[in-house]
Amino acid sequence: MSAEVHIEVARDGAESVMLSVTGEIDLSNVGHFRAALDLDAATLVVDLGGVTYIDSAGMAALFDRARRGRLEVRCQASSVVSPLIDITRLCDVAVIRRD
């Protein structure tokens, strides 16, 4: 059984797109996550506040997006995502906002 990920897209004009992600991101659904990260925007804001699990495939997708344009990642400081951002050094290639 594959994990479920839900992604909501909100545009803030032509320059910024916000993705609100909930659920689990893993190898079984990373294609859906990558497709959302491919949206054309000068700034892509990815809110991972509702993510309960993310594996290396999900983190790699974030790094790939950061190489292609401005990426801002939002998460809770106490979330499962927060320590992975530090361990993988995503903070070196993306803007990180922790609430």
Helices and strands as residue ranges (DSSP letters): E 5-12, E 16-25, H 30-37, E 43-54, H 56-68, E 70-75, H 81-88, G 90-92, E 95-98
